């Protein structure tokens, strides 16, 4: 059966403009995303035309400056937009989050000339981005990456392979971290690589448990040549840029996780009030009512956590610890809530006729991407008690 339209969440938005923005997002979700979500996910179809619509609607550059085509929205608002999109279809919400992550390096560390040249197309010109940090042998250990960029006159030649790249093979630009110097974290530099650069290719998409409509693939760089004016930041600054971007990106994943969890709760609530057993709706049974209460409480707590971190970011205050906490709690919540939703639907929850089983499969990846939840615990602990091996 087709997905249900997300139930409106009572949001505390700071401005009338933000309220209008959320209203626009809900209209797009109900008219353009939800009706095709189940069919396209089942077919493994990426909705590229939908991302073109989101770009034209100003939704791909929300947290960036309007001077360069962005939406001038605080993270507090941007993340709630992501939640709405993810509740309609995780492939879309996560895709917008990844695009924002890929745009961050240039927006935060690029020169004025680079920003003027590239950001308008990246943020509002229909382009789609990808973020290239992980490699086949280096996931959590990002500083061990092996992709190399060698200086050749006024250009760099990039050689290597990136792995687990969302939008790999379909992106219009790739923000790439490559080794330009010594081993370790200080020898990595960031580059903005065009998606059609000669020597750039992608492997067939990975066959995944969930999110089949979102292509994830290895991306190969076989002597890809980029001019030095596409280097972002200073030489050797790349890992710092990458990790700073991930602090904000983790908030995007947290918001997407809460959107997915909310969709699962809505499905479970609808089923529980309609399904009758022993002469009454199953929502009348105390054991099931307690499950629903726990699901709703976990979602509300996660929403409050990611919004609190976003407000710190908007205020220019440190937020890395809170971002890690939000990513950890919200993605664990998504896994628990979607699992409980399948249980509430019983045998129907285990079939593809209802979206609950898809939600459960999709939730798992959120505990892995942009730093596994084990890495988040390490980040939180470092903020609490200092680095390991003192």
N, C-alpha and C positions, 0 to 999 in steps of 0.2 A: 504494500500500500504506500501511497506517496507520503512524504514527510508532512507534519503539521506546521503551520506558521508559528513562529515563536510567540509565546505569550509576553505581552509588554511587561517589562520590569519597571517598578517605580523608582526612577532615578532622581538623584539630587544633583542637578546640573547648574553650573555657575551663572550662565547667561541665557538670554532668549535665543541668541544665535546658536548656542549649543543644543538647546531644545529643538530648534528647527532642524539642526543637523541630524539628530537622532531620529526625528520624524522622517526625514529623507531616507536615511539608512533603512528604517523599517519598511518603507514603501518599496524600496529596491529589493529588500529581502523577500517580501511577500509576493511581489510580482515577477521578479527575475531569477531569484536564487532557489527558493524552496520548491517550486513546482518541478524543477528538473534535477534536484539534488540527488535523489535516490537512483534515478535512471543513469545519470552521468557518472556517479561513483561506481555503480555496478559495471558500467562499460569502460571504466578507466579513462574517462574523457575529461581533459582539462578545459575549463571554460574561458578561453583566452578572450573571447568577445566580451565576456562579463567584466574582465579586468580593464578592457578598453572603456567600457561604460563607467566603471568606478573612477578611472583616471579623468574622464571628461567631467565627472561629477565632483571632482576635487577631493576624492577620498584616498588617493595614493600618496598624498604629501601632507597630510593633516598636521603633523607636529613640527613642520618646517616653516621657515620664513616665507611670507607672501612675496617678498622681494624677488625670490627665485622660483615662484610658482607653488609654494606651499600654502597651508591653510591657517597658519598662525594659531593653531589650537594647542592648549596645554595638554600634557600627557594625561591628566585626569579625564579629559574629554575623549582624546584619541583612543585610549584603552577601552572606554565604554562603547565606542564605535566598533572596535575589534570584537568585543564580546557579542554585540548584536550580530555581526557578520558570521562569527563562528557558531552561534546558536542556529543560524540558518543553514550553514554548511561549513564544516571545519576547513576544507580545502581553500575556501575563499578567505576566511579570517586569517588562517596561518599564512596564506599567500601574501596578504597585505602586510602582515607583520614582517615577513622575510624581505619584502621589497623595501620597507622602511629601514630594516637592518642594513641592507645593501647600500642604501642611500646615505647612511649616517656618516661614514668615513669622510666622504667629500663635503657634506654639509658642515661637519664639525672641524675638519682638519685641512680642507682644501684651501688653495689660495683664492683670492677674490676673482681672479681671472678664470680659474677652473670652475668656480661656482657659477659665474655668469655664463660660461660656455656650455656647461653640461646639466646643471640642476633643473632648469625649466623643462627640458625634455624628460628628465628622469622623474620629476615630481608631478607633472601635469600634461606631458606630451604623449601619453600612451605607451611609454616604455615599461618594461618589466625587468626587475633586477634579481640577482642571485649573489649569495655571500659564500666565498670560497676560503675556508680555513681548514677544515678537517681533511685528512688524507687516509688512504687505506690502512696505514700502520700507525697513524697518530690521530686519535680522536680527542680524548680528555687531555692527553699530553700534547697540547697544541704547539709548544715550543720545540717539539721534535720534528716539525715538518721538514720535508726534503725538497719540495718544489723550489727550483732555483731561478733567479733572475740575474743575468750576467750583463754588465754594461758593455754597450757597443756603440761608441760615439755618442750621439745625442739620443740614443734609444736603449732599451733593455730587451733582452731575449729571454723569454720565460719557457722553462721546460719542467714538466712534472705532471702529476695526476692528483686531482682533488676528488674527494669521495663524499657521498651522502649530501649532494648538493640539491636542495629544493630549487625547482625551475631549471635544473641542469638540462641543457640542450634546447631550451625554448626562450631563455632570458635574452634581453637586448643588451645587457651589460653585466659584468661580473666584477665584484670587488674582491681582489685576489691578494692573499698574503703569500709572499715568496721570500726565500732566503737570498739575501744579497751580501751577507758577510759571515762572521764567525758563527760556530755552532751555538745553540742556546737562544734565549729570548731576545738578545740585543742585536741579532743579525738578520732580522726580518723586516721587510718593507711592504707597504700597501700600494696596490696599483688598481687603476680603473681600466678594465679591458673590454673592448667592444665585443658584443656577442658574435659578430661576423668576422672577427679577426682571422686571417689566414693561419692555419696550424691549430686552431681551436676546434675541438670536436667533443661529442658526448657519447658515452656508451649507451646501450639500451637501458631504459628505466628499470630500477630494481622492482622485483615482484614482492610486494609488501603485504603485511597482514591487513592494514587499513589504509585510508587516504589514497585509494587507488587512482583517484582523479588528479592527484598532485604528483607530477613527475619528480622522482628523486633519482639522480644518476651520477656516475663518475664523469668528471670533465677532464679531458686530456689537453695539455699544452705542449705542442710539438714545435718548439722554436718560435713561439708566438712573439712577434716584435711589437713593442709599444714605445711610443716616444716618451722622453723623460717628463714632458709636461702632463703625462697621465700618472706620474708618481704622486701619491697622496701623502702629505707630511714629509718628514725628514727620513733619510736613510736610517734604518735600524729602529724606527718608531712604530713599525707595523704591528707588532704584537700588542703593544700598549693601546693602539687604536682599536685593534680587534677586540680586546677584552673590555675596553670601555664601551664599545658598541653592544657587546653582549649583556652588559648590565641593564641597558634599556631594553634590549631584545627579550630578556627574561621576563620583563613585565608584560611584553606582548604575548608571550606564551601563557603566562598566568591568566591574562584576560581571555584568551582563546579557550583555555581549560574551563573557566567558569561558564563561558557561553555554551560549551559542549555539555557540561554538567547540567546547566539549566534546561537545555533541550531534552536531556534524558529524564529529568524530574518532571517536566511538562508531559512527556509521553507516559510516564508511569502514573501520574495523577489522572490523566484522561482515561487511561485503561482501568484504573482501580475504581473510578466512579461509575464506569459503564458496565464493567464485568460483574455479573451476579453469580453467586454461589450460595447454596443453602438458603435461598430465598431473599438474599439482600446483597447490595454491592460489597465487593471485597474490601472497599475502603472503610467499611464499618468494623472490620476485625482489628482488634487492638494491636496485634503483632505487626500488621502491615502499616497501621497508622504510625507506629513508632518508627518504622523504617523511613517513611516519608518525612517525618519530623526531623530525623537525623540528617537526611539528605539535604533538606532545605536549610538546616542550621549550618552545615558544612559549606554550602554554597554562599550563604550570606557572610560567613566568616572570611572566606576566600576573597569575596568581592571587597570587603572592608580592608583586607590586608593589601591587595594590589593597589587600591585607591590611596591608601595611606602612603605607600611607597611613591606613587606617582606625584602626590602633593609635595613630598620632600624634594623630588626631582624638579618640579616646577618652581620651587622656592630656591633652587640653586644649592641645596644642602646635600651632604653625602647620603646615598640611598642604596649602596651596593649590598649591604647586609639585608635590608628590607626587601630588595629585589630578589635575592636568593631565597629568603623565607617565603615570599609570595609565590615564586616559581615552584618551590618544594611543596607547599601546602596546597596550592590550587591544582596542580597536576595530580597529586595523590588523591585529592578530593574527586577529580574527574574520573579517576580509575574506580574509586569506591562507589560513586554515585551511579555510574553507568553499569557496573556489575550488579548493583542492587536493582536497577531498573529492569535488567534482564530477568532477575529473580522474581520481581513483582509480576511481570508478564507471563511467567511460567514457561510452558512449552512454546507459546507464541513468541516469547522474547528470544528464543534460540533460533527462530526462523528469520529468513531474509524478507518475509512479508511485512515485518515491522522494523522500524529504524533502530530499535534498542540494541540489536546485536552489532550493527555498524558503529554505533556510538561507542560501544565497549571496545571494539577492535581499534577504533581511532584513538581512544583515550591513551592507550599504552605508549604510543610514540611520544606523547607530551612529557612523559617521565624521562625521556632519553634526549630529546633535541635541546640544543643551546645549553649544554652542560647537563649531564645526568643528575638525578636527584642525589646520588652519592657525592658528586662534586659540589652540589649546593650545600650539603651538610658540612663539607670541608670548608667552604667559603664562610659559612655562618660561624663555625667553630674558630676560625682564624680571627674573626672580628671579636669573638668573646674572650679567647685565651691566648691569642698570638699564634705565630707560625709553629709548625711541627719541628721537633728537634732543636729547641732553643738551648 
